[in-house]
């Protein structure tokens, strides 16, 4: 991409990594940045009290965000959220990798 003339552009296409994948999943569900942050903490097994401390939000506000996340993702609670996101977005990729020998 060096040399005289007009600027050149290179594009590399590769599968999304885990961090990029989860960001796409959050965006696909229409989560706000704060809702996505809280969802990520839930996916890491954090309690409301821990999330409150880490985000500097009141536990009530954390619960308000979680209620919104549950509505947007069509689930009823934390366990359902984790299971649903896993079933929709992680398990299919694991099956595909197993079928193709990828990893």
Secondary structure as GFF3:
##gff-version 3
##sequence-region A 1 103
A	DSSP	alpha_helix	18	28	.	.	.	ID=ss1
A	DSSP	alpha_helix	33	43	.	.	.	ID=ss2
A	DSSP	alpha_helix	48	55	.	.	.	ID=ss3
A	DSSP	alpha_helix	59	73	.	.	.	ID=ss4
A	DSSP	alpha_helix	78	85	.	.	.	ID=ss5
A	DSSP	pi_helix	86	90	.	.	.	ID=ss6
A	DSSP	alpha_helix	91	100	.	.	.	ID=ss7
###
